[in-house]
Each structure stands twice: as structure tokens, then as C-alpha cells.
């Protein structure tokens, strides 16, 4: 802890004390939110805007320029440098926003109607719960949770307090995908055989450090860590690379992959978690401070049809920066049906017959933020294209895959083949993984893959019956006072 300075602790303690009068989860914090009339502005605060949150700001400003009655009134970030620069920039544009380092102060403000979250994953669910308890509507980035249990608590809180909560799975606002889903479900290609999600996205080594690293100047590390353990920084970069360590991130299956996971489940029409999952993979091709797999396959045994998900962070071959494609997609989906297939890639949604002839194409999108504002005015969560419940189920599938992986053991290709032989299309999927690793000079005998156990899920309780080790990873040990309440 030597690299976490006394200055950081003193400032953190002060800010926590200042916010003690508003501790979400206590009865005193539960207030009725303002009902926005049809001619009133929706006043929005953006929490976390170093990366994706900057897009939230641009979306709000663009909608306002187009005549939408929405106004940015506050910015919040645990990085004082980012916060001060953001507030200054907005005020220079004539947008008089308030700045906050502690999101609890945002929730306490009567001048805020809705909050958007683009924080690291470990803050998504707790921020959502606290905000809705304070009477705010919420737009929360994907994944909506860091673990299965807290995602369900976010759903419960939204329903209990009657708040509108939109998940940041923007593909749900794609008219093209919406129409393609309806077309497939109508039986135009026969039954679905496999619903596949792909996340082939280049991820380089994050490097390896020798010991604790200094916390960047201006960061309130206590607030940044929030529900996660406040441990020394054991990687080069605090920002973004949090995706690749378990206390704060969920790997690429829960980063980019959650979008394609959601689409794959959407086509199946499955409203709950899969009853069974097994995952295989590894962090291969380099040795660094990352923990999450850069190569992964997950098999979900849904009643309608299997859902298969593939993650690749290495390029198509050693020395290249291009990524592999499967049936034309690197980041996208392939829906295999009896009479053909659908490919979703690069905003193209195309249906083919079994002879690879194009038979139908779809286009068009709706603005995801505009859809959120529409539901804020109507007060009907059914008006949302990506209600928090949908976001929770798809996020939790990513967590299920990671739980299997984290409980796994090193195994040979023969052992893995034997374990997955009953899964539809598993042999071909695994063989393509091996060929991909070989093309990247990865020797799976020298650096074996991890074979996760088959985990059985109770979709009603969202737990693994009789599996103590797996259920331990369904939730986490929260760091007071940043605790997701068991009773929202």
C-alpha cells in the first residue's frame, strides 16, 4: 500500500465524510423522483466521462441541438483532472454544469433527473441501485453489472422504485436487427441450429510491472475503487486496462462481447439464463499483468438452440495486425438456421441461403439515448429498447462463462475435446481455435488451455445448485460503504 499516498487517503476520508449525509441504501435516501412533464427539460448528469462517457455527453448535446428537451447539468468523475477539464470545456460552450467527484453528491441533487454511467464495470450496478433509490432514472453502460447477483439487484431496484433504467446495449435500437430477429423467429429460415457471437478484437499485452505503481495524480483512489478491493495498483495503466483484471473487469466477453452476446440471445428469444455452461480458453501469446482470457469459447445449453461465444484478442497470424473472420464477421454474429444463416457484421445485417446466396438485407437504427428519454417521459419501462432486465440477463451470461473459466484447470486438447464432445458445433469451433493459436505461434502443450467445468445454473434463483465455489463467484465481498444492498 506504499504507493497509495497519505494525501489520497486523507482526501478520500474527507469526501466520504462530506457524503455521509447521503448514503444510498438508507431509508433517508429513498425519495420520489420528479415526474418530467412533456414540455419540461430532462436534466442529466454523466458519471465517468474519460472514455465512453464523452460519447454520452455528445449524444445529449446532439439531441438538444435537434430540439429534444434535455439538458446536461452535471459531470462526475473520480479523476479531478478529467472533471475540472470537462467542466471548464462545457462552461466555455455556455453549458453551466456542476462538477462532482463523488457520485453520491450527484444523487443528492434535486437538480438532476437522470444519470448516465460510463464508469468501470465494477461501479455499474451499485451506481444504478443508489441512483434509482434516490429517485433518478438511469442509462447504464454495458455490462450492467460486474457479477450475476448485483445485476439482479439493479433490476429489483428499478422495479421497486419505478425508475426507468436503460442498458447501454445499443444494438437493441437497431431497426435492422429488430426486423431480422422477427423474420427469423417467424420461421423464414427454419429452426435456429446455433446462435453464435464473435468478438475477434485485437488486444495487445498490457505489459508487466515489478511492483506497486503510483496512483495517477488527481485520482481519488478510494472513490475509483468503490465496491472493489482498494489494493495497490499492480499494472502500468490504471485506466482502461482494468478490463483485464478480475476485481474490476470481465474480460472481452464482458466488454465488447456483451453486445454480441445480447444479440445472440435476442435471436433465440430466451428470457433467462442458460441452464448449463462450459468455457475453454486462456491468456496466451504474451505474459503480462492481465488475468482475463484473450482467447475463449463458451457453450451455453439453451433449450431453443445452443449459444456459442468466441473471443480472440490475437491477430489472424503472428506478425499481422488483421483479425480473423468467420463467415464474414470479426465482431458480430452468425445465426445458423436449417434453411440458411444470418450474418451481422459492420452494421450489415444479411440473410443467406445454404448455397451462400444473399436473400435479404436490413438497414436502419434508432437513437438509443432518444429512446431512453422517450421512456423517461412515458414512465413505461416497456418503451425501452434495452430495459435493465434484458441487460442483466445478457451480462450475466458473460459472467457465467467467466465463472466456468475461473474454476477451470489446465488441460490437453484431447481432454478438452472429450469434455465438449456433446456440445453442438463444439468440435469445429475448438479446432478453429487451435488453428488460430498455432498461426500465432502458441504451443498449447507448452502453455496449455484452461478447461472450465460444466456448470449447471438454476435460471430462477440465478445460482449454481450445490456448487459452493461457483456460487462464491456469483457475487463478491463488497468494501464498505460501497455495498450493494441485499434488500434494495
URWO-V94928 format. One record per pair of residues at least 6 apart in sequence whose C-alpha atoms are under 6 Angstrom apart, sorted by sequence separation. I is the first residue (numbers start at 1). J is the second residue. D is the distance in whole Angstrom. If there is no record, write none. Layout:
# URWO-V94928
I:J:D / I:J:D
This chain:
# URWO-V94928
64:70:6 / 77:83:6 / 145:151:5 / 242:248:6 / 243:249:4 / 300:306:6 / 315:321:5 / 316:322:6 / 335:341:5 / 343:349:6 / 352:358:4 / 457:463:6 / 242:249:6 / 244:251:5 / 300:307:5 / 315:322:6 / 316:323:5 / 335:342:5 / 343:350:5 / 351:358:6 / 352:359:5 / 457:464:5 / 464:471:6 / 243:251:6 / 315:323:5 / 316:324:5 / 334:342:6 / 342:350:6 / 351:359:6 / 375:383:5 / 456:464:6 / 299:308:5 / 334:343:5 / 342:351:4 / 351:360:5 / 375:384:6 / 283:293:4 / 298:308:6 / 333:343:6 / 341:351:6 / 350:360:6 / 282:293:5 / 283:294:5 / 298:309:5 / 333:344:5 / 341:352:5 / 350:361:4 / 297:309:6 / 332:344:5 / 340:352:5 / 349:361:6 / 282:295:5 / 297:310:5 / 332:345:5 / 340:353:4 / 349:362:5 / 281:295:5 / 296:310:6 / 340:354:5 / 281:296:4 / 296:311:5 / 280:296:6 / 295:311:5 / 329:345:5 / 280:297:5 / 295:312:5 / 279:297:6 / 294:312:6 / 228:247:6 / 279:298:4 / 294:313:5 / 124:144:6 / 125:145:5 / 212:232:6 / 213:233:5 / 278:298:6 / 124:145:6 / 212:233:5 / 278:299:5 / 114:136:5 / 116:138:6 / 212:234:5 / 277:299:6 / 74:97:5 / 76:99:6 / 78:101:5 / 113:136:5 / 114:137:4 / 115:138:5 / 116:139:5 / 117:140:5 / 118:141:6 / 277:300:5 / 73:97:5 / 74:98:5 / 75:99:5 / 76:100:5 / 77:101:5 / 107:131:6 / 114:138:6 / 116:140:6 / 117:141:6 / 122:146:5 / 276:300:6 / 74:99:6 / 76:101:5 / 121:146:6 / 125:150:6 / 129:154:5 / 276:301:5 / 125:151:6 / 137:163:5 / 139:165:6 / 141:167:6 / 142:168:5 / 209:235:6 / 274:300:6 / 107:134:6 / 137:164:5 / 138:165:5 / 139:166:5 / 140:167:5 / 141:168:4 / 274:301:6 / 41:69:5 / 42:70:5 / 43:71:5 / 44:72:5 / 45:73:6 / 129:157:6 / 137:165:6 / 140:168:6 / 274:302:5 / 41:70:5 / 43:72:6 / 44:73:6 / 45:74:4 / 46:75:5 / 47:76:5 / 48:77:5 / 125:154:6 / 43:73:6 / 45:75:6 / 47:77:6 / 410:448:6 / 411:449:6 / 410:449:6 / 411:450:6 / 410:450:4 / 411:451:6 / 251:292:5 / 409:450:5 / 408:450:6 / 409:451:5 / 408:451:5 / 408:452:4 / 245:290:6 / 407:452:6 / 408:453:6 / 244:290:5 / 245:291:5 / 244:291:6 / 405:452:5 / 244:292:5 / 404:452:5 / 404:453:6 / 235:289:6 / 199:257:5 / 197:260:5 / 197:261:6 / 53:118:5 / 52:118:6 / 197:264:6 / 44:112:6 / 196:264:6 / 43:112:5 / 46:115:6 / 195:264:5 / 43:113:5 / 44:114:5 / 45:115:5 / 46:116:5 / 47:117:5 / 48:118:5 / 44:115:6 / 48:119:5 / 260:332:6 / 208:288:5 / 207:288:5 / 208:289:5 / 181:267:5 / 169:259:6 / 33:135:4 / 30:133:5 / 31:134:5 / 32:135:5 / 33:136:6 / 298:401:6 / 30:134:5 / 31:135:5 / 29:134:6 / 24:130:5 / 203:313:5 / 194:305:6 / 196:307:6 / 200:311:6 / 202:313:5 / 193:305:6 / 194:306:5 / 195:307:5 / 196:308:5 / 197:309:5 / 198:310:5 / 199:311:5 / 200:312:5 / 201:313:5 / 202:314:6 / 194:307:6 / 196:309:6 / 279:401:6 / 317:439:5 / 318:440:4 / 317:440:5 / 279:404:6 / 122:248:5 / 278:404:6 / 279:405:5 / 121:249:6 / 200:330:5 / 200:331:6 / 199:331:5 / 262:394:5 / 198:331:5 / 198:332:5 / 198:333:6 / 197:333:5 / 81:218:6 / 196:333:6 / 80:218:5 / 196:334:5 / 79:218:5 / 196:335:6 / 79:219:4 / 195:335:5 / 78:219:6 / 78:220:5 / 194:336:5 / 193:336:5 / 192:336:6 / 193:337:5 / 254:398:6 / 192:337:4 / 253:398:6 / 78:224:6 / 191:337:6 / 191:338:6 / 189:337:6 / 190:338:5 / 190:339:6 / 189:339:4 / 189:340:6 / 285:442:6 / 282:449:5 / 281:449:5 / 282:450:6 / 281:450:5 / 280:450:6 / 280:451:5 / 280:452:6 / 279:452:5 / 278:452:6 / 278:453:6 / 278:454:5 / 277:454:6 / 277:455:5 / 276:455:6 / 276:456:4 / 275:456:6 / 276:457:6 / 275:457:5 / 176:362:5 / 273:459:5 / 176:363:5 / 272:459:6 / 176:364:5 / 175:364:5 / 175:365:5 / 174:365:4 / 174:366:6 / 173:366:5 / 173:368:6 / 170:368:6 / 12:222:6 / 3:214:5 / 173:385:6 / 172:385:6 / 172:386:6 / 164:381:6 / 167:386:5 / 166:386:6 / 166:387:5 / 167:388:5 / 166:388:6 / 165:388:5 / 167:391:5 / 1:232:5 / 155:388:6 / 155:389:6 / 151:392:5 / 148:396:5 / 227:478:5 / 143:395:5 / 227:479:5 / 227:482:5 / 226:482:6 / 149:474:6 / 148:474:5 / 149:475:5 / 147:474:6 / 147:475:6 / 157:488:6 / 126:484:5
